[in-house]
Amino acid sequence: MDTNRRIGPRNRLAIGARLRREVAGRRRVEEALRRSVEAYRTLVENVNDVIYSLDTQGLFTYISPAIERFAGYAVSEVEGQPFVRFVHPDDLPGLQVSFAHTLSGIVEPYEFRVFAKDGTALHVRAFSRIQYDAGHPVGLTGVMTDLTARVQSENEIRKLNAELEQRVRERTAELEATNRDLRDSEGRYRVLHSISEAAYAAQTPEQLFKSIHAIIARLMPARNFYIALYDAATDWFSFPYHSDEFDTGWLPMQPGTSLTGYVLHTGRALLATADVLEQLSRSGQVEPLGPVPVDWLGVPLKTQAGEVIGVMVVQSYNEATRLQEADKNLLEFITTQVAMVVARKQAEERIRGLNRMLQVMIVANQVLVRAADEAELLQRVCQTLVELGGCCLAQVTLTEAGEAPATPLAASAGDAEAAPAWFTEVPVASRGRVLGVLRVGIPELRNLDEEEVKLLGELADDLAFGIMALRTRAEVARLYAQEQQRSAALAGALEHQRRLDRLQQEFLQNVSHELRTPLALIRGHAELLESGALGGLQPGQEESATVIARRAHALTGLLDEITSALEVEQRTLVHRPVDLAMVARETAAGFRTRAEIAGVVLSVELAAGVPVVPGDTLALHRVLESLVGNAVKFTPPGGSVTVRLYSREDAVRLEVADTGVGIPPEHLGRIFERFYQVDGSTTRRYGGMGLGLALVQEIVTAHGGSVTVESTVGQGSTFVVSLPILAK
């Protein structure tokens, strides 16, 4: 049958419209489904949990992109891989069982650990369901949630709970111990009170330590007991109290490797049996001294500041009397109180020691003044140290420059048989020279401290000063006697010299007086003969007359020098204002003729405005005449002599310069000495007695001035006289 014919036109239109509506509806459904799938995909890709699918073999058939944020893997690195590859080995057996249960229809969440890409173990929880295809299970689909932060928080909470439980247990134990201590506190505080009372009642350290021993002996077996006190400054132990049934005690010593030193160095109490002592000895940590005890208990004496000032020791030699841990705890409990008591006693002893040492210083200074000799001084100082200084022994031994002579001088006081707890030595020295040693023995519970040693050193210095004063006094007496003898001898010699000087002056005066008149006659007649006034002379006679006249003139010059020297010594200078320019001109005019005869050019250079000087005109004339005369005398023909006058600051300078023979350097230092001449040939050639320059220096010095010389052999000399200007 033809369908088109059977369906009429109206029906066909209706069918077409309905088909169009169905197609449009299907398209709307497909679009809605597509949007739903996109929304689901977006949800799956952005959710923090990981969505996964596994086949029945445990291979990942799908993994959501969240795996990259979660564990650092890319999707391609996980899909197709077995899940066991990513699971922590310790959690794998249980996870495999859970996987099998889920495939069998048992749905249950499971917590396990997986490895991130960087190797970090992550805590996760997985929840899976069976995936079916045509009614057959083809795998699992599930969600994996990150529990790492939560697990870490839970672990931290468990740790805190464990710590809290431990603290509770410890605090409970402390409270229980406190309760036990409270039960014993009354007895212990009675012990502390007894120690305090003993400290106040004791007059000496020996009494204090004996009382402490008695108190401890009531609490534990303490028949063998001693106290060692430590001096950090010297690193030495002293044993002010020692009670032992086998050992008589020890002298001061360094801690070393002793048991007492071990407790000192460690700062901890030690309860050691014989076996422990043997182990410590074999290890080299300690070296036992004296008999080895069965038990040895030592506790450090610590002040409140934590400083260890000594060790308190109880020991037992009897197997039947053993020391226990409770004894150690008790001794530790009271040791702080004992340390406080000992430290207080040491402070009191320090104050008393300083006072005693100051008293010794006062008395010793009186002894230093009154002692007649060194032996008395040393003995009285030693007695003072014993009687007032609290020393049981005091000794002084003198040496020479630190080296003991054959029979050194020594003194001592105190009990020579005493066993001091401490010894202190200080040098007896003066200005770096060691005269001897001062040694004192201290019976106290402590050594001398820094201040006391300083005072003892000052006493030794005072003692050295006293010794040197006595020696100086003896030396001064000896030297005074010598000086008295020497003074008497010098007085006699001086008187003898003065007598010789008077005789010399008288002789020179007589010689000058007696020779001057004959010389004048000889010179006058020689000049008459030379001039021809007495008639003509033969050629040989003329030369002889000339020699006689020249030598008579030279001899007259010598007499003038002697006369000038005598006048300088005897005549008192008369100071008046002197114009040195006028003196220079007059002197130059007087030597002009002599210079021309000698072939020497004599010139004068006078600066303008040269001030006057205070002086004796005649004496200053002689100064310039001597200098100009020497310059003309020692300048060869063709040379020159220049007299210069100028002022410099507060002085007037007078120079006489020549181009003469000059003076050798080795003679410049002595040319101003009386009768000194450069050499004998000069005397024979030029004449003179060597008095001229000596008189120049004496006259210039008497005027408050100075004279200097500069000279070069073969080039000449320059003499410079400086005189002070007349004050306005």
Secondary structure, 3 states (H helix, E strand, C coil): CCHHHHCCHHHHHHHHHHHHHHHHHHHHHHHHHHHHHHHHHHHHHHCCCEEEEEECCCEEEEECCHHHHHHCCCHHHHCCCEHHHHECHHHHHHHHHHHHHHHCCCCCCEEEEEECCCCCEEEEEEEEEEEEECCEEEEEEEEEEECHHHHHHHHHHHHHHHHHHHHHHHHHHHHHHHHHHHHHHHHHHHHHHHHHHHHHHCCCHHHHHHHHHHHHHCCCCCCEEEEEEEECCCCEEEEEEEECCCCCCCCCECCCCCHHHHHHHHCCCEEEEHHHHHHHHHCCCCCCCCCCCCEEEEEEEECCCCCEEEEEEEEECCCCCCCCHHHHHHHHHHHHHHHHHHHHHHHHHHHHHHHHHHHHHHHHHHHHHHCCCHHHHHHHHHHHHHHHCCCCEEEEEECECCECCCCCCEEEEECCCCCCCEEEEEEEEECCEEEEEEEEEECCCCCCCHHHHHHHHHHHHHHHHHHHHHHHHHHHHHHHHHHHHHHHHHHHHHHHHHHHHHHHHHHHHHHHHHHHHHHHHHHHHHHHHHHCCCCCCCHHHHHHHHHHHHHHHHHHHHHHHHHHHHHHHHCCCCCEEECHHHHHHHHHHHHHHHHHHHCCEEEEEECCCCCCEEECHHHHHHHHHHHHHHHHHCCCCCCEEEEEEEEECCEEEEEEEECCCCCCHHHCCCCCCCCCCCCHHHHHHHCCCCCHHHHHHHHHHHCCCEEEEEEECCCEEEEEEEEECCCC
